[in-house]
Amino acid sequence: MMVKKYNPPKKTSSLLERAGEIYDYIPAVRTIENGAKPSDAEPGQETARDITPVAPSPMPMQVYDGPRVIVDRDKLREAGFIVPDGPVTGISEEFRIIKRQLLLAAKGNQRTNPVPNGERILICSAHPNEGKTFCALNLALSIAAEKDNEVLLVDADFAKPSILSSLGLEGNKGLMDALADPELLVEDCIIHTDIPGLAILPAGDQTNADTEYLASSRTEKVLNRLTQNNPHRIVIFDSPPALAASPASVLATHVGQVVMVVKADETTETALRDALSLLVGCEHIQLLLNGTKFSPTGRHFGSYYGYGE
């Protein structure tokens, strides 16, 4: 499981560079993100390094005290997902590293400004069965363990929703219902779970105009409601495959970060390039290499803690 940001690769053997070491996709995305260095700036032009961000006073995290549904831990374990409060495994360590890069982009720090709408993260793939839902749910479970953030996992795969079934939960009204019905508040569709920090927004009922609803002006208003009263919330969208359904390209215009899941030995370069061309609505795109059977560096996460997979 690996993440690679679309900037020219650096000489490093870290997890974040493995996708670049295995797949030479950098030329495909140079038009998406230039990765300019401070030295490239014109005289008198400010760069991100020249700017000292002023961090606003953090608002206290809102604690939900309403009813919660119980997530089936055995179902998570059997499907290979991260189990909350379970032992440290290789997969949990991989997603700890992946989430750290995404949270840094979302929140920024003293040296880096946050990415606009960076708290909205779209998980996508070129084709079905490349692991996007597996990665989206594991990423959500990993972020839920954070002490300063909570996560809302949105099932945005309206044609084939699978988040609820993966967690052993029942269906409910969801995002598409809130977009189609102006009288329905999206907050009322959120399912709060017994896993601290994890909430779910189901896909809702599919319509014949899913893409058109997503492209409407109402969508941005609805999405803003998900975080406007909770600045500590990270919203993860499990998207349809980019080359299989049109909503993915529209969803990309509403988020600050896209994680493109690439399945090792299956996702072709042509498919990846075609998928990336549809997601240009988001400027901050990263690759996550899924299903690798080896590590170029020989590194194996999890064994340090005595729980090697």
LOLUMDREN-783473 format. One record per residue (C-alpha): residue in three letters; x, y, z. Coordinates in steps of 0.05 Angstrom, whole numbers, plus 5000, padded with zeros to 4 digits. Layout:
% residues N
ALAXYZ;...
This chain:
% residues 309
MET500050005000;MET503650634977;VAL502551364964;LYS506251804914;LYS505052544906;TYR505252814836;ASN511753204841;PRO518453014809;PRO521052414849;LYS526452534901;LYS532052054917;THR528951694976;SER526750994993;SER520751205035;LEU513950895027;LEU511451514991;GLU516351414934;ARG514950674920;ALA509450804869;GLY514251244830;GLU519750714833;ILE515150184804;TYR510750594757;ASP513351164715;TYR507051594715;ILE510252264728;PRO509552504655;ALA502152364657;VAL500952864713;ARG505853424702;THR500253824671;ILE496153724734;GLU501153994784;ASN507554364768;GLY510954284836;ALA514554954829;LYS520155094878;PRO521055754915;SER527155884871;ASP522555884810;ALA518656494834;GLU519557154798;PRO522757734836;GLY517858034885;GLN513257424881;GLU511557094946;THR512056334953;ALA509055865004;ARG515755855041;ASP515756615046;ILE508956635079;THR508156505153;PRO501056245162;VAL497356515222;ALA493755925254;PRO486856105281;SER485055915351;PRO482655195347;MET475355075362;PRO473954515412;MET471853865380;GLN464453765381;VAL462353115415;TYR456252755388;ASP452052475444;GLY446252175405;PRO444751445386;ARG450151025354;VAL450050385313;ILE454649805328;VAL459849625275;ASP461048875266;ARG468348795286;ASP468448065265;LYS466248265195;LEU471848775192;ARG476948265214;GLU474647735165;ALA475048225107;GLY482148445125;PHE480349145149;ILE483549505207;VAL480049315271;PRO479249885321;ASP483149755385;GLY485949135352;PRO493248925347;VAL498149335306;THR498949015237;GLY502749165174;ILE496449445141;SER494949905200;GLU502050175198;GLU501750295123;PHE495350705131;ARG498351095189;ILE503651345142;ILE498651475086;LYS493951875130;ARG499552305158;GLN500952595089;LEU493552725075;LEU492453045143;LEU498453495133;ALA495653735067;ALA488753835099;LYS491054205161;GLY497854495143;ASN503054665194;GLN507955235211;ARG511655125145;THR506054935098;ASN499355245083;PRO493354765081;VAL490654555013;PRO483954894998;ASN478454405015;GLY483853925036;GLU479353625089;ARG475353325032;ILE478952705004;LEU476552304945;ILE478651574939;CYS478151334867;SER480750814819;ALA480750724744;HIS476750084742;PRO472549674792;ASN475849164837;GLU482349544845;GLY481549654920;LYS478650354927;THR473250174978;PHE478349755017;CYS483050355019;ALA477550855034;LEU474850465093;ASN481750305122;LEU483751035115;ALA477451245151;LEU478550745207;SER485750985214;ILE483751725217;ALA478251565267;ALA483751375316;GLU486652085314;LYS485952485378;ASP484853155344;ASN480552945284;GLU474352545268;VAL472352255201;LEU466052225160;LEU466251675108;VAL461551825050;ASP459351265004;ALA459151644938;ASP458951014894;PHE451551104881;ALA450850524832;LYS454350014875;PRO454750254947;SER458549784994;ILE460750175055;LEU454749985098;SER455049245081;SER462549245095;LEU461149495165;GLY455149045176;LEU450249625178;GLU443249735150;GLY441450215094;ASN439050925105;LYS437751585070;GLY444151875043;LEU447952385002;MET443952314938;ASP437352384976;ALA439853035008;LEU441953294939;ALA435253114907;ASP430753354964;PRO431954084986;GLU427753945048;LEU432353395072;LEU438253605116;VAL444553215101;GLU446153215175;ASP440052785187;CYS442752255140;ILE449352155178;ILE450051495216;HIS454351545279;THR457850905298;ASP460450615363;ILE467550695337;PRO469851355367;GLY471051875314;LEU467651495257;ALA461151695223;ILE458051455157;LEU454051815104;PRO450651285060;ALA450051364985;GLY442451424986;ASP437751234930;GLN440751234860;THR437351684809;ASN437751754734;ALA441152424743;ASP446552294795;THR451952674757;GLU447353264744;TYR445553314818;LEU452953304836;ALA454353854785;SER448854304813;SER450154914857;ARG446554574914;THR452054054921;GLU457254544947;LYS452254804998;VAL450654095021;LEU458053905027;ASN459554545065;ARG454554335118;LEU458653705132;THR464354115160;GLN461954825173;ASN460554685247;ASN466154185256;PRO473054415233;HIS476153785261;ARG472353335212;ILE475752995153;VAL470852775098;ILE472852175056;PHE468952014993;ASP468851304965;SER467951474892;PRO465651054833;PRO471350824787;ALA473351404742;LEU472851004677;ALA466450644697;ALA461851214720;SER461651964708;PRO460352204780;ALA467752124797;SER469952704751;VAL464753164782;LEU466352964853;ALA473653144839;THR471653874831;HIS468753884902;VAL474753614939;GLY481753854956;GLN485353194950;VAL484652574907;VAL487751904922;MET488051474859;VAL488550734877;VAL493050354829;LYS492849594834;ALA499649284823;ASP500248854761;GLU493149004740;THR492049754729;THR495049924662;GLU498750564647;THR493550744593;ALA487750654642;LEU491251074694;ARG492751634646;ASP485551634621;ALA482851644692;LEU487452214713;SER485152624653;LEU478052594681;LEU480052824751;VAL483453484732;GLY478153854772;CYS482553724832;GLU489753974831;HIS492453564889;ILE492652824866;GLN496652254895;LEU497651534875;LEU496650964924;LEU499650304900;ASN495349734925;GLY496348984925;THR503848964921;LYS507148304938;PHE514048574951;SER517549194977;PRO523249494936;THR526649685002;GLY525249025037;ARG521349405090;HIS515649045127;PHE511149435173;GLY508049145235;SER513348645255;TYR516749155300;TYR510749115347;GLY510648355345;TYR504548315300;GLY507348185231;GLU502247975180;
